[in-house]
């Protein structure tokens, strides 16, 4: 395996990890912003109030995007194993 092939595999793995984490991070960000705005408007400064909606949003996004995420991961794994036969 040449260094350029190893770098390409590593880059694709990092890109896939970022792509798989993006929906959950986006849902958590939006939930955090909504809770922060709600806390600023109502002047409720409860620390635990911000964690529960974020966790629920992340779990909901996980269930929503899980089929897509598994499809992407399965396609990458099949591609990686297919290329493994040509690596020396």
C-alpha positions as CSV (number, residue, x, y, z in Angstrom):
1,X,0.0,0.0,0.0
2,X,1.4,3.3,-1.0
3,X,1.2,6.3,1.3
4,X,-1.2,8.1,-1.0
5,X,-3.6,5.1,-0.8
6,X,-3.4,5.1,3.0
7,X,-4.0,8.9,3.2
8,X,-7.0,8.5,0.8
9,X,-8.5,5.8,3.0
10,X,-8.0,7.9,6.1
11,X,-9.5,11.0,4.5
12,X,-12.6,9.1,3.4
13,X,-13.0,7.6,6.9
14,X,-12.7,11.1,8.5
15,X,-15.2,12.5,6.0
16,X,-17.6,9.7,6.6
17,X,-17.4,10.2,10.4
18,X,-18.0,13.9,10.0
19,X,-21.0,13.2,7.7
20,X,-22.5,10.7,10.1
21,X,-22.1,13.0,13.1
22,X,-23.4,16.1,11.3
23,X,-27.2,15.5,11.7
24,X,-27.0,14.8,15.4
25,X,-24.7,17.8,16.0
26,X,-27.1,20.0,14.0
27,X,-30.1,18.9,16.0
28,X,-28.2,19.4,19.3
29,X,-27.2,22.8,18.2
30,X,-30.7,23.9,17.2
31,X,-32.1,22.5,20.5
32,X,-29.4,24.3,22.5
33,X,-30.2,27.6,20.7
34,X,-33.9,27.3,21.3
35,X,-33.4,26.4,25.0
36,X,-30.9,29.3,25.4
37,X,-33.4,31.8,23.8
38,X,-36.1,30.4,26.1
39,X,-33.9,30.8,29.1
40,X,-33.0,34.4,28.2
41,X,-36.6,35.4,27.6
42,X,-37.9,33.9,30.8
43,X,-34.8,34.5,32.9
44,X,-34.9,30.9,34.1
45,X,-31.2,30.0,34.7
46,X,-31.6,26.3,35.5
47,X,-28.5,24.3,34.3
48,X,-30.3,21.0,33.9
49,X,-33.0,22.6,31.6
50,X,-30.5,22.8,28.8
51,X,-29.3,19.1,28.9
52,X,-32.6,17.2,28.6
53,X,-33.9,18.9,25.3
54,X,-30.5,18.5,23.7
55,X,-30.3,14.8,24.6
56,X,-33.9,14.2,23.4
57,X,-33.1,16.1,20.1
58,X,-30.0,14.0,19.5
59,X,-31.8,10.7,20.2
60,X,-34.6,11.8,17.9
61,X,-32.2,12.7,15.1
62,X,-30.4,9.3,15.7
63,X,-33.7,7.5,15.1
64,X,-34.6,9.7,12.2
65,X,-31.3,9.4,10.4
66,X,-30.3,5.9,11.4
67,X,-31.3,4.1,8.2
68,X,-29.4,6.7,6.1
69,X,-26.4,6.5,8.4
70,X,-26.3,2.7,8.2
71,X,-26.6,2.8,4.5
72,X,-23.6,5.2,4.2
73,X,-21.6,3.1,6.6
74,X,-22.4,-0.2,4.9
75,X,-21.5,1.3,1.5
76,X,-18.2,2.5,2.8
77,X,-17.4,-0.8,4.4
78,X,-18.2,-2.7,1.2
79,X,-16.1,-0.3,-0.8
80,X,-13.2,-0.7,1.7
81,X,-13.4,-4.5,1.7
82,X,-13.5,-4.5,-2.1
83,X,-10.4,-2.4,-2.3
84,X,-8.6,-4.6,0.2
85,X,-8.1,-7.3,-2.4
86,X,-6.0,-5.0,-4.5
87,X,-3.8,-3.7,-1.7
88,X,-0.4,-5.3,-1.3
